[in-house]
Amino acid sequence: MKIRKILTLASIVAVSFSCSNNSEFPLTDLHVHLKGKFTLEDAVIKSAAENINYGIAFNCGYKFPIHSDSQIDSVVSLMKNYPQFYMAMQAEGREWVNIFPEESRAKFDYIFTDGMTFTDAKGRRNRIWIKEETWIDDEQEFMDYLVGVIVKILNEEPVDIYVNPTYLPAQMADRYDFFWTDERMDKVIDAAVKNNIAIEINNRYRIPSYDFLKRAKKAGAKFTIGTNNADENFSGAEYGREIIKKLRLSPQDFYQPVNKRIDGRN
């Protein structure tokens, strides 16, 4: 009887150990930039060392490095030498749809954008990661307007992923839970799900919050892992891994783009 109990306990431990080791799956960071000293050659080394595949993102929009349709082919040419990586368009500002025609957008494996650049009701162009370019007359009104901007983006812009999700200006970020109420979260989540747009789990800013992501999972949202690195100093997708474990996410919960160079489309 004692032997049977010991064997039963041993099998339970073995199964638990096996499940814990199989709970992690290959990750892809779909929001990596060639910034600071970080080059494509560095990306090859870092990606292999950390066993995380990358999507290399190029900032495309008004007053950004890629600001005209004629520059897209040079990006495609560069990335042909690195077919192991996905190639992403980071659509900047709200003008991007008019700058880059559908034919050029289709050369990228996927497109993502955020709600960090917009023109407010008074005609002021906000870039809310820059304090001097963020106009907040009333915090609650600003927040409602920001949520409206995000929902409009998700409803109208042809993107695959909503990145830097729920980002707040520095002067409001320390009160994240106060501003991101259930109602505001649900408006954004509902728009993402309705339009089949994945929500990024951002490693750099550790956003969205766990509560937001829990609500998003329940609503049937798809996710991605992304970092939005400012330079070469990033690693590990720590926040993404944390959320995967907490929410018990599986590969089926994640959006997976098609690599058009490997697939033969580019």
Steps between C-alpha positions, in 0.01 A plus 500: 500500500783738593683415176188575299461838672865582437468408132181705466665803660805457280284491186315817608832681556627377164189622316512836681866539412433410138212748476703781653781437253264483205305811601737728311505510121722679247454875521512768232562864587317679218609851604878530474673811363844558353576783741800614699784262418266213423556366147356211302817304568445558872141384457620171350725435800254616767204317352694172491645547849160566660304264274254777413418572137466864395284721288712797392287814492557810287347833604291624208320832504515878492838624628621143562796316337275340237279789390428434133379212288825502298699386805316172553691295242832575673360350820380191313841465334680522835279240666538248218840423651337411832206276410490349850350824633155638436481847345259747657364841412453716806235741377563837665250781544161501343623615157676175416207352308519787251881485468538129428267335244366150552750354252794621711344398830454147364879461469523474879413185691274695735412853604460643846426835653426664834289784635792718601478754217180689424349844448272610781169687487685833499715402204815437703722214389575281801791260530429377848840345572643856482388721788544823302273368224222372725206731565295419810247767600284259701623147575164324479409675177843417361451135597160475337637659185798261498272197531289638215814538287607142569156360420488702176844367402393142563178549306643683200874438447616182320733362766567157646621594850430776752836569668614698803142433613345717771812721513449816705698826508764515774294742709213247516679165484539462878117489526448242230222308678316822580481606136458157342156424639308183409285696256799648320681168486195327355457761227853436375482122542164479319635701205811282476300176509238628255768594247720194559794715616746341741602676821868526581638395839771763524820405682654847518207677666342191659163587350211433477433414862423145606136599558472639147655187350279273708193681368639484147557126521145446627371707205687280253783737406820385331836613636858563395825550689683825430773714651537829310865525599667841499849350455691175539421466870205259508460130555292205595138608447460490878155662518371287216613182673345616826162562337510170311538315829244705693232475233604152384524618141567252223629544143138517386459825695762674285486664160758351264587695183613343174865551406450602138865451400499139621146451370608619156279809485790750502 
